Amino acid sequence: MQKINWFLTLILLFSASNLWAQNVLFSGTVSEKNSGEPLVGASVYFNGTTLGAVTDKNGEFFIRSMKSGTYEVVVSCVGYHRVKEQITLSGSETKFDCELEKSASTLGEVVVTGTGTPHHLKSAPVQTELIDKKLIDRIAPADFNDLMLAVSPSVDFNPGVMGPFMQLNGLGNDYILVMIDGKRTYGDIGGQSDLNRINPANVEQIEVVKGASSALYGSEAIAGVINIITKKANNKIKLVNNSRVGSYGNLIQHNSLDLNFGRLSSSTSFDRKTTDGWQLSKYELDDDDLVETDAMAQNPSTDYTINQKLLYNLSQQLSVYVQGSKYQRDVERPLSVGKYGYYYDDFSYSAGAEYLLGKENRLTLDWNSDQFNYYYKYNQESGDFVAGDKAKQTEQLRQSLNLKGIFKLTDNHQLSVGGEYVNEELESEGRLLGTSADAYTLAFYAQDEMKFFENLSLVAGARYVNHKEFGNAFSPKVSALYKLKDFNFRGTYARGFKAPTLKELYYHYERRGSLYLGNSDLDPQTSNYYALSAEYIINRFSFSVTAYQNDVNDLIDYKTVETSEEDAANGVKSTRQHYNIAKAGTKGIDFLFNANLGAGFSFGGGYSYIDAQNKTDNIRLEGVAQNYGNIRLGYVHDWKKYQLTANLNGRFQDDKFYDDEYGNAKGYNLWNLTTIHRLKTKGAFDFELSAGVDNIFDYVDDSPYGSHYGTISPGRTYFVALQIAFNK
């Protein structure tokens, strides 16, 4: 409570001298240059201030509480060239009408994740893979996993009983920093981030930066960073209901209410997801025998997520926000399989402030607290428990404070500096040597962005880390961009650092006769990442090819150790313990392309080759295939009051390696077809109907339960979704 009071007091002191004298209304319209049609959702904001708006159904916008004076106004919209113009505000109202010209690609979009500062995608010095709103809408995915599999060949998910485990270029979820609006997600299932809380219906865009990013983001960012940017409250009133129903009792609902009253904006969302689950095989392996089972590859589950954010502009330079979210996930298991299922809940809350020092300089302060709990939820009587009782297994707590400053020293020179304090706690009775463990990290970082010539940009940064258990570490990063006509060439070297998690150090648990142990003697993991890329951009076509190598020292994995006599007497068949692989790493090539073919057709996709090696034991890293790919064909056509969007998407990959008695996971290729039907109305309501077929060719891996799976798709499935939106 003292930390909260201190933080709020700091915000109040920060804002006390910045109350404003507002008296000008800035309003106007944004339309398409050739057709004159109003553009919905175009962003209009004043550079160097916290004030902006988004156009409504009629292409109109309103920005209130502006001081008189001259400003630089910026107007942008997905799929259109951005416009900047000097505007002088005077009197009680100033009007401004703007026309935007269509862009053949998304390369003019703004990304922030690679450097922590805004850059156009085509001129970002750190290579960034952008998944924009248009592509997300065309895919119409059921969840975050389906979305990433459809659009990025570098991303994969290993199915698990407790949920899917993500990989990026061959390294697992615990080496990937997953952020929502620039804030890292926290809490894990089976050691991996719980990604079920992410609903694509609430996502504006996703930015993927591959390779070590510890210099800017600290631990966990050895494989890369995925930043999920959610939709913002910019309309005066926006109310959305999106309901999707599909095979196997799948029901996904997204409900949101956005309110904007000039200085104050509010975003509220409620998401719900349920499934009845399914089996791939009615048999499982019991030693060398096949026995019938009720166990399911996908267990029945229900998820809820509630999120609330309030943003208040105290002045044209200062804004503050508070945000809280509540997440619950209930995973059931058949009575014959286990006496309990799995139950998770997470409560996070944060607050922060942003202060603009002129057009280009800013200070940000963010405080975040996250509490993630994991329970057994009993489905029958067992010992002292009855059906419906929950028994807490672990509680994970994380608090962080981050102060950052961005300063534009000259037109070609920008400096970012900051500091971060993080404290983590793990509590568990019966799964730790004691009842709790904790660790803190104190870090300072700096990043310099320089543009030497019109065609050459350089970013250099470093982070100093002091960890409670592992002392000091230093993580530098250097990236360069060279532009040659229609080509972009990028190069990166980065050093990564990742301390062992509290679970890896101290946690132990038993599952299906196997005992998994932590190891307090683990060393921290470090990496050296090298990448070279070439990108070609011309009119309606773009492609990029990237060669990379990510050498990881002391990578943490499990190895089989001798089972003690006491554990064997209690039914433990095997024991695995965390250890450091002295030398490991991945290397490969990523290829991405997109083409606008004309007449409403588009074609895109990519291919990723990954060589993931345990160099110490001279074997492949487990759970990684070598070849991954995506292909997608899209079509969009507009009639007077109706728009049709169709998308055919294919995903293929080969066998995943496993060094155990179950053998490799089978390769697969899956094809999905989605159609979206939008009704154009002049009123306040928008209607959108989606329908599709997943796994068109009905592929099912019917290996016995407990085998390694490449995919747990149940076969051909169908879905239909309806979105109703009210805008004002």
C-alpha positions in Angstrom: 0.0 0.0 0.0 2.9 2.4 0.7 4.2 1.8 -2.8 0.8 2.7 -4.3 0.5 5.8 -2.2 4.0 6.9 -3.1 3.3 6.3 -6.8 0.1 8.3 -6.8 1.7 11.1 -4.9 4.5 11.2 -7.5 1.9 11.5 -10.3 0.1 14.4 -8.5 3.3 16.3 -7.9 4.2 15.6 -11.6 1.0 17.2 -12.7 0.4 20.0 -10.2 1.9 22.8 -12.4 0.5 21.7 -15.7 -3.2 22.7 -15.7 -4.2 24.2 -19.0 -6.3 27.0 -20.4 -8.3 25.5 -23.2 -10.6 27.4 -25.5 -10.4 26.0 -29.1 -12.4 23.2 -30.7 -10.5 21.5 -33.6 -12.8 19.6 -36.0 -13.1 18.4 -39.6 -13.3 15.4 -41.9 -11.0 12.9 -43.4 -11.8 11.3 -46.7 -10.3 9.2 -49.5 -8.6 11.4 -52.1 -10.0 9.9 -55.3 -13.5 8.8 -54.3 -14.3 11.4 -51.6 -15.6 8.6 -49.4 -15.3 9.3 -45.7 -12.6 7.3 -43.9 -13.7 5.6 -40.7 -11.1 5.1 -37.9 -8.5 7.6 -39.3 -6.2 8.9 -36.5 -5.8 12.7 -36.1 -3.4 14.0 -33.5 -1.2 17.0 -32.7 2.5 16.2 -32.6 4.1 17.0 -29.3 0.8 16.7 -27.3 -1.3 13.9 -25.8 -4.4 15.0 -27.6 -6.0 13.3 -30.6 -9.1 11.7 -32.0 -10.4 9.0 -34.4 -12.9 9.7 -37.2 -16.4 8.4 -36.9 -18.7 6.8 -39.5 -19.0 10.0 -41.4 -15.2 10.6 -41.4 -15.6 13.4 -38.8 -13.4 14.1 -35.8 -13.5 16.5 -32.8 -10.6 17.5 -30.6 -11.6 19.8 -27.7 -9.6 21.8 -25.1 -6.9 23.0 -27.3 -4.8 26.2 -26.6 -4.6 28.8 -29.4 -1.4 28.5 -31.4 0.4 26.8 -34.2 0.7 23.0 -34.2 1.8 20.1 -36.5 -1.3 17.9 -37.1 -0.8 14.3 -38.2 -3.5 12.3 -40.0 -3.0 8.6 -40.7 -5.1 5.6 -41.6 -4.3 1.9 -42.3 -3.8 1.5 -46.0 -3.2 5.2 -46.7 -0.3 7.6 -46.9 0.2 9.7 -43.8 -0.2 13.5 -43.9 1.5 16.1 -41.8 0.5 19.8 -41.9 1.0 23.0 -39.9 -2.3 24.3 -38.4 -2.9 27.6 -36.6 -5.7 27.3 -34.0 -7.6 30.5 -33.1 -11.1 31.6 -32.1 -13.6 29.2 -30.6 -13.3 26.6 -33.4 -10.9 25.8 -36.2 -12.0 23.4 -39.0 -9.7 21.2 -41.1 -10.6 18.8 -43.9 -8.0 16.3 -45.1 -7.8 13.8 -48.1 -5.6 10.7 -47.8 -4.2 8.8 -50.8 -4.3 5.0 -50.9 -1.0 3.1 -50.2 -0.2 -0.1 -52.0 1.3 -1.7 -49.0 1.4 -1.6 -45.2 5.1 -0.5 -45.1 4.1 3.0 -44.2 2.6 1.8 -40.9 4.2 2.9 -37.6 5.9 0.3 -35.3 7.5 0.9 -31.9 8.7 -2.4 -30.5 12.2 -2.7 -32.2 13.5 0.5 -30.7 10.8 1.6 -28.2 10.3 4.7 -30.4 8.0 5.2 -33.4 9.3 4.4 -36.9 7.7 3.7 -40.2 7.9 0.0 -40.9 10.0 0.5 -44.0 12.5 2.7 -42.2 12.7 1.0 -38.8 16.4 0.3 -38.1 15.5 -2.9 -36.2 13.6 -5.4 -38.5 10.0 -5.8 -37.3 7.4 -8.2 -38.6 4.0 -6.4 -38.6 0.6 -8.2 -38.4 -1.9 -5.4 -39.0 -5.6 -5.1 -38.3 -6.6 -5.9 -41.9 -4.7 -9.2 -41.9 -6.1 -10.2 -38.5 -9.6 -9.4 -39.8 -9.1 -11.5 -42.9 -7.8 -14.5 -40.9 -10.7 -14.3 -38.4 -8.8 -16.6 -35.9 -10.4 -18.3 -33.0 -7.5 -17.4 -30.7 -4.0 -16.0 -30.5 -2.4 -19.4 -31.4 -4.5 -19.8 -34.6 -3.6 -16.3 -35.6 0.2 -16.6 -35.2 0.2 -20.0 -36.9 -1.6 -18.5 -39.9 0.6 -15.5 -40.4 4.1 -16.3 -39.2 6.1 -19.3 -40.2 8.7 -18.5 -37.5 6.1 -19.1 -34.7 5.0 -22.5 -33.6 3.0 -24.0 -30.7 3.7 -27.4 -29.0 0.3 -28.8 -27.7 0.1 -29.6 -24.0 -2.5 -30.8 -21.5 -2.4 -27.4 -19.7 -2.2 -25.4 -22.9 0.0 -24.7 -26.0 3.6 -23.8 -25.6 4.9 -21.1 -28.1 8.2 -21.1 -29.9 9.9 -18.4 -32.0 12.7 -19.6 -34.4 13.2 -22.8 -32.4 13.4 -21.3 -28.8 10.5 -21.8 -26.3 8.0 -19.6 -24.7 10.2 -18.8 -21.7 12.7 -17.1 -24.1 10.0 -15.0 -25.7 8.9 -11.7 -24.1 5.1 -11.4 -24.7 3.7 -7.9 -24.1 0.3 -6.4 -24.3 0.5 -2.7 -25.1 4.1 -2.6 -24.1 3.6 -4.4 -20.7 4.8 -7.9 -20.3 2.3 -10.7 -19.5 3.0 -12.6 -16.3 2.1 -16.0 -14.9 2.6 -19.4 -16.5 1.0 -22.8 -17.1 3.5 -25.6 -16.9 6.4 -23.0 -17.1 5.0 -21.3 -20.2 3.1 -18.0 -20.5 -0.6 -18.3 -20.4 -1.8 -16.9 -23.8 -5.4 -17.8 -23.5 -6.2 -14.3 -22.2 -5.5 -12.7 -25.6 -8.6 -12.3 -27.8 -7.8 -11.4 -31.5 -11.1 -9.5 -31.7 -9.5 -6.8 -29.4 -6.2 -6.6 -31.2 -5.2 -3.7 -33.4 -1.8 -5.0 -34.6 1.0 -7.3 -33.5 4.7 -6.5 -33.8 7.3 -9.2 -33.8 11.0 -8.5 -33.2 13.2 -11.6 -33.5 16.4 -12.3 -31.7 17.9 -11.1 -28.4 16.3 -7.8 -27.2 17.6 -7.8 -23.6 19.3 -4.4 -24.1 15.9 -2.7 -24.3 13.5 -5.2 -22.5 15.7 -7.3 -20.1 15.3 -10.9 -19.2 13.1 -13.3 -21.3 13.9 -11.6 -24.6 16.5 -14.0 -25.9 14.4 -15.4 -28.7 12.5 -12.2 -29.4 9.6 -9.9 -28.5 5.9 -10.1 -29.4 4.0 -6.9 -28.7 0.2 -7.2 -28.9 -1.3 -3.7 -29.4 -5.0 -3.5 -28.5 -7.7 -1.3 -29.9 -8.0 2.2 -28.3 -10.9 4.2 -27.2 -11.0 7.1 -29.7 -14.7 7.4 -30.8 -17.0 9.3 -28.5 -19.0 6.1 -28.0 -18.2 2.7 -29.4 -20.0 -0.5 -28.3 -19.1 -3.9 -29.8 -20.4 -7.4 -29.5 -18.6 -10.2 -31.3 -19.9 -13.7 -30.9 -18.4 -16.8 -32.6 -19.8 -20.3 -32.4 -18.1 -23.4 -33.8 -17.8 -27.2 -33.7 -17.1 -29.0 -30.4 -19.1 -26.4 -28.4 -16.6 -23.6 -29.1 -18.1 -20.2 -28.1 -16.0 -17.0 -28.2 -17.5 -13.7 -27.1 -15.9 -10.2 -27.1 -17.8 -7.3 -25.7 -16.3 -3.8 -25.4 -17.4 -0.3 -24.5 -15.2 2.7 -25.4 -16.1 6.2 -24.2 -14.2 9.4 -25.1 -15.1 12.7 -23.5 -12.2 14.8 -24.7 -9.8 14.8 -21.8 -11.1 11.5 -20.3 -11.3 8.2 -22.2 -12.5 4.8 -20.9 -12.0 1.3 -22.4 -13.9 -1.6 -21.0 -13.8 -5.1 -22.4 -15.2 -8.5 -21.4 -14.1 -11.7 -23.1 -15.5 -15.3 -22.7 -14.3 -18.5 -24.3 -15.6 -22.0 -23.8 -15.1 -25.4 -25.5 -16.4 -28.9 -24.9 -13.0 -30.3 -25.8 -12.2 -33.4 -28.0 -10.3 -36.7 -28.2 -7.8 -37.6 -31.0 -7.6 -41.2 -29.9 -9.6 -43.3 -27.4 -6.4 -45.1 -26.5 -3.3 -44.2 -24.5 0.0 -45.9 -24.0 0.5 -47.7 -20.6 4.1 -48.8 -20.8 4.0 -50.9 -24.0 0.3 -51.6 -23.9 -2.6 -49.7 -25.5 -5.5 -49.1 -23.1 -8.8 -47.3 -23.5 -9.0 -43.8 -22.0 -11.3 -40.9 -21.5 -8.4 -38.5 -21.6 -8.8 -35.7 -24.1 -6.2 -33.9 -26.3 -8.2 -30.7 -25.7 -9.9 -30.6 -22.3 -13.2 -28.7 -21.8 -12.5 -25.2 -20.5 -14.0 -21.8 -19.8 -12.1 -18.5 -19.8 -13.1 -15.0 -18.6 -11.2 -11.8 -19.0 -12.3 -8.4 -17.8 -10.3 -5.3 -18.5 -10.8 -1.6 -17.6 -8.5 1.3 -18.5 -9.0 5.0 -17.8 -6.9 7.7 -19.5 -7.0 11.3 -18.5 -5.3 14.2 -20.2 -4.4 16.7 -17.4 -3.0 19.1 -20.0 -1.7 19.1 -23.6 1.6 17.8 -22.3 0.6 15.5 -19.5 -1.6 12.4 -19.4 -2.1 9.8 -16.7 -3.8 6.3 -16.7 -4.9 3.5 -14.5 -5.7 0.0 -15.6 -6.9 -3.3 -14.2 -7.6 -6.7 -15.5 -9.1 -9.9 -14.1 -8.6 -13.3 -15.8 -10.0 -16.7 -14.9 -9.5 -20.1 -16.7 -11.2 -23.3 -15.6 -9.9 -26.5 -17.3 -12.0 -29.7 -16.6 -10.9 -33.3 -16.8 -13.1 -36.4 -17.0 -13.8 -38.1 -13.7 -12.1 -41.3 -14.8 -8.9 -39.4 -15.8 -8.2 -37.3 -12.7 -9.8 -36.2 -9.4 -9.2 -32.6 -10.3 -8.9 -30.2 -13.2 -6.8 -27.0 -13.4 -8.0 -23.5 -12.4 -6.1 -20.2 -12.9 -6.8 -16.7 -12.0 -4.8 -13.5 -12.6 -5.3 -10.0 -11.3 -3.1 -7.2 -12.6 -3.3 -3.5 -12.2 -1.1 -0.6 -13.3 -0.8 3.2 -13.4 1.4 5.6 -15.2 2.0 9.0 -16.6 3.5 10.5 -19.8 4.9 14.0 -20.0 5.8 15.6 -23.3 8.7 18.0 -23.4 8.0 19.7 -26.7 7.3 17.8 -29.9 9.9 15.1 -29.7 10.9 14.6 -26.0 8.9 12.7 -23.4 9.1 11.1 -20.0 7.1 8.0 -19.0 6.5 6.4 -15.7 4.8 3.0 -15.3 4.0 0.9 -12.3 2.6 -2.6 -12.6 1.5 -5.3 -10.2 0.5 -8.8 -11.2 -0.7 -11.8 -9.2 -1.2 -15.2 -11.0 -2.6 -18.2 -9.0 -2.8 -21.8 -10.0 -5.2 -24.3 -8.3 -6.4 -27.8 -8.4 -10.2 -27.8 -8.8 -11.7 -31.0 -7.6 -14.4 -32.8 -9.6 -15.2 -35.4 -7.0 -14.6 -36.2 -3.3 -10.9 -36.7 -2.5 -9.5 -36.7 1.0 -10.7 -33.5 2.7 -12.0 -32.1 -0.6 -15.4 -32.3 -2.2 -16.4 -31.5 -5.8 -16.0 -27.8 -6.5 -13.2 -27.2 -3.9 -10.1 -25.4 -5.0 -6.6 -26.1 -3.6 -4.0 -23.5 -4.4 -0.8 -24.9 -5.8 1.2 -21.8 -6.6 1.0 -18.0 -6.3 3.2 -15.8 -8.5 3.6 -12.1 -7.7 5.5 -9.5 -9.8 5.8 -5.8 -9.2 7.7 -3.4 -11.5 8.5 0.3 -11.7 9.9 1.7 -15.0 11.0 5.2 -15.7 12.0 6.1 -19.3 13.0 9.3 -21.1 13.2 9.8 -24.9 15.1 12.9 -26.1 15.6 14.1 -29.6 19.0 15.8 -29.5 19.0 16.8 -33.2 17.0 15.9 -36.3 19.2 12.9 -36.8 20.0 11.9 -33.2 17.6 10.5 -30.5 18.5 9.2 -27.1 16.5 6.8 -24.8 17.4 6.2 -21.2 15.6 4.5 -18.4 15.7 2.4 -15.3 13.6 -0.5 -14.1 13.0 -2.3 -10.8 11.3 -5.7 -10.7 10.5 -7.9 -7.7 9.1 -11.4 -8.1 7.8 -13.8 -5.5 6.7 -17.5 -5.7 4.6 -19.1 -3.0 3.7 -22.8 -2.8 3.1 -25.3 -0.1 4.6 -28.7 -0.8 6.3 -27.7 -4.1 9.2 -25.6 -2.8 11.9 -26.4 -0.3 10.3 -23.7 1.9 7.0 -22.0 1.4 8.2 -19.1 -0.7 11.1 -17.7 -2.8 11.8 -14.3 -4.2 14.2 -12.3 -6.4 14.7 -8.7 -7.5 16.3 -7.1 -10.5 17.5 -3.6 -10.9 18.4 -2.4 -14.4 19.5 0.7 -16.2 19.6 1.1 -20.0 20.4 3.5 -22.7 19.9 3.5 -26.5 21.2 5.9 -29.1 19.5 6.3 -32.5 21.6 8.0 -35.1 21.1 8.8 -38.8 24.5 9.5 -40.4 23.3 9.9 -44.0 19.9 9.9 -45.7 20.4 6.2 -46.3 22.2 5.0 -43.2 20.8 4.6 -39.7 22.3 3.1 -36.6 20.9 2.0 -33.2 23.2 1.1 -30.4 22.1 0.3 -26.8 23.0 -1.5 -23.7 21.4 -2.6 -20.4 23.1 -3.1 -17.0 21.4 -5.6 -14.7 21.9 -6.4 -11.1 20.1 -9.6 -10.0 19.6 -10.7 -6.4 20.9 -14.2 -7.1 23.2 -13.8 -10.1 25.0 -10.5 -9.7 25.7 -8.2 -12.6 25.2 -8.6 -16.3 25.7 -6.4 -19.4 23.7 -6.7 -22.6 24.6 -4.6 -25.6 22.8 -4.4 -29.0 23.7 -2.8 -32.3 21.5 -2.6 -35.4 22.0 -0.8 -38.7 19.8 0.0 -41.7 21.1 0.9 -45.1 18.7 1.9 -47.9 19.6 1.5 -51.5 16.8 2.6 -53.9 14.0 -0.1 -53.4 16.2 -2.3 -51.1 16.7 -2.2 -47.4 19.6 -4.0 -45.8 19.7 -4.5 -42.0 22.3 -6.1 -39.7 22.1 -6.8 -36.0 24.3 -8.1 -33.2 22.7 -8.5 -29.7 23.7 -10.1 -26.5 20.9 -11.7 -24.5 20.6 -12.4 -20.7 18.1 -14.5 -18.9 18.3 -15.4 -15.2 16.7 -18.8 -14.2 13.1 -18.4 -13.0 12.1 -19.1 -9.5 10.4 -22.3 -10.7 13.5 -23.5 -12.5 15.5 -23.0 -9.3 13.3 -24.3 -6.6 10.0 -25.8 -7.9 9.1 -29.5 -8.1 6.0 -31.4 -9.1 4.8 -34.8 -10.3 2.7 -35.6 -13.4 1.7 -38.9 -14.9 4.3 -40.9 -12.9 7.2 -38.5 -13.7 8.8 -36.2 -11.1 10.2 -32.8 -12.3 12.7 -31.1 -10.1 14.2 -27.6 -9.9 17.9 -27.0 -9.5 19.3 -24.2 -7.3 22.7 -24.6 -8.9 21.6 -23.4 -12.3 23.6 -20.7 -14.1 22.0 -17.7 -15.9 21.6 -18.0 -19.7 23.4 -15.7 -22.1 23.2 -15.5 -25.9 24.9 -13.9 -28.9 22.5 -13.1 -31.8 23.6 -12.2 -35.3 21.3 -11.4 -38.2 21.5 -10.0 -41.8 18.4 -9.2 -43.8 17.5 -7.8 -47.2 14.1 -6.3 -48.0 12.8 -5.3 -51.4 9.8 -2.9 -51.7 8.2 -1.7 -54.8 4.6 -0.6 -55.4 2.4 -3.5 -54.7 5.1 -6.1 -53.9 7.5 -6.7 -51.0 9.7 -9.5 -49.8 12.4 -10.0 -47.2 15.0 -12.7 -46.4 16.8 -12.9 -43.1 19.7 -15.2 -42.1 20.3 -15.5 -38.4 22.3 -17.3 -35.7 21.4 -17.3 -32.0 24.1 -19.0 -29.9 22.8 -19.7 -26.3 25.1 -20.6 -23.5 23.8 -22.5 -20.5 20.4 -23.1 -22.0 18.1 -24.6 -19.3 16.4 -27.9 -20.1 15.3 -31.1 -18.4 17.5 -34.2 -18.2 16.6 -37.7 -16.8 18.3 -38.4 -13.5 18.2 -41.5 -11.2 14.9 -41.9 -9.2 15.4 -42.2 -5.5 14.2 -45.3 -3.7 11.7 -43.3 -1.7 10.2 -41.7 -4.8 10.1 -45.1 -6.6 8.2 -46.6 -3.7 5.6 -43.8 -4.1 5.0 -44.7 -7.7 7.4 -42.4 -9.5 8.6 -44.0 -12.7 11.1 -41.4 -13.9 12.7 -38.3 -12.6 13.8 -35.2 -14.6 15.7 -32.2 -13.3 16.6 -28.8 -14.8 20.2 -28.5 -15.9 22.3 -26.2 -18.1 23.2 -27.2 -21.6 26.6 -25.6 -22.0 26.3 -24.9 -25.7 23.1 -24.7 -27.7 21.4 -22.5 -30.3 19.4 -22.0 -33.4 20.2 -20.8 -36.9 18.2 -20.5 -40.0 16.6 -18.4 -42.8 13.2 -16.6 -42.8 11.5 -15.6 -46.0 8.4 -13.4 -46.2 6.5 -12.0 -49.1 3.3 -10.0 -49.9 1.8 -9.0 -53.3 -1.2 -7.0 -54.2 -2.3 -8.6 -57.4 -5.0 -6.2 -58.4 -8.7 -6.7 -59.0 -9.1 -7.3 -55.2 -6.6 -10.2 -55.0 -3.6 -10.5 -52.7 -1.1 -13.2 -52.2 1.4 -13.7 -49.3 3.2 -16.1 -47.0 6.6 -17.2 -45.9 9.0 -20.0 -45.2 11.2 -20.6 -42.2 14.1 -23.1 -42.0 15.3 -23.7 -38.4 18.4 -25.7 -37.3 18.1 -26.0 -33.5 20.9 -27.8 -31.8 22.0 -29.1 -28.4 25.7 -28.6 -29.3 27.0 -30.2 -26.1 25.3 -33.6 -26.8 25.3 -33.1 -30.6 21.5 -33.7 -31.0 18.6 -31.5 -32.1 16.7 -29.5 -29.6 13.4 -31.2 -28.7 10.1 -30.1 -30.0 11.5 -28.2 -33.0 10.8 -29.0 -36.7 13.2 -27.9 -39.5 10.7 -26.6 -42.1 7.7 -24.3 -41.6 5.6 -22.4 -44.0 2.5 -20.3 -44.7 0.5 -19.5 -47.8 -2.5 -17.2 -48.0 -4.7 -16.0 -50.9 -7.1 -13.1 -50.2 -9.9 -11.4 -52.1 -11.8 -8.2 -51.3 -14.6 -6.7 -53.4 -16.9 -3.8 -52.6 -20.4 -3.3 -53.8 -22.6 -0.3 -53.0 -23.8 -1.5 -49.6 -21.9 -4.8 -49.2 -18.2 -5.9 -48.9 -17.0 -9.5 -49.4 -13.6 -10.6 -48.0 -12.4 -14.2 -48.6 -9.1 -15.7 -47.4 -7.6 -19.1 -48.0 -4.8 -19.9 -45.6 -2.4 -22.9 -45.5 0.1 -23.9 -42.8 2.7 -26.7 -43.2 5.6 -28.1 -41.2 7.5 -31.3 -41.0 8.3 -33.7 -38.0 9.3 -32.3 -34.6 12.2 -34.1 -33.0 11.9 -35.7 -29.6 14.6 -37.9 -27.9 12.4 -40.3 -26.0 10.3 -43.5 -26.4 7.3 -41.6 -27.9 9.2 -40.6 -31.0 8.8 -37.5 -33.2 5.6 -35.5 -33.6 4.2 -35.9 -37.1 4.4 -33.1 -39.6 1.2 -31.7 -41.1 -0.4 -29.2 -43.4 -3.7 -27.5 -42.6 -5.9 -25.3 -44.9 -8.6 -22.9 -43.6 -11.1 -20.8 -45.5 -12.7 -17.7 -44.1 -15.4 -15.4 -45.6 -16.4 -12.0 -44.1 -19.5 -10.2 -45.1 -19.8 -6.5 -44.2 -23.0 -4.5 -44.6 -22.5 -0.8 -45.2 -25.0 1.4 -43.4 -25.3 5.1 -43.0 -26.6 4.8 -39.4 -24.6 4.3 -36.2 -24.6 0.5 -36.4 -22.2 -1.7 -38.3 -22.9 -5.4 -39.0 -20.3 -8.0 -40.0 -20.9 -11.8 -40.5 -18.0 -14.2 -40.7 -18.2 -17.9 -41.6 -15.5 -20.5 -42.4 -14.1 -24.0 -42.5 -10.9 -24.9 -40.6 -8.8 -28.0 -41.6 -10.6 -28.3 -45.0 -9.0 -31.7 -45.8 -9.9 -33.2 -42.4 -6.4 -34.1 -41.1 -6.3 -35.8 -37.7 -3.3 -37.2 -35.9 -4.9 -40.2 -34.1 -1.7 -41.3 -32.3 -2.4 -42.6 -28.7 -3.0 -40.1 -26.0 0.3 -38.9 -24.5 2.1 -39.0 -27.8 3.9 -36.0 -29.1 1.6 -34.0 -31.4 2.4 -31.5 -34.1 -1.2 -30.4 -34.0 -4.3 -31.4 -32.0 -6.8 -30.2 -34.6 -9.8 -32.5 -34.3 -10.4 -32.5 -38.1 -12.7 -30.4 -40.2 -14.6 -27.9 -38.2 -17.0 -25.0 -39.0 -17.7 -21.6 -37.4 -19.9 -18.6 -37.8 -19.5 -15.2 -36.1 -21.5 -12.1 -35.9 -20.2 -8.6 -34.9 -22.5 -5.7 -34.2 -20.9 -2.4 -33.5 -22.4 1.0 -32.5 -20.3 4.1 -33.3 -21.0 7.7 -32.5 
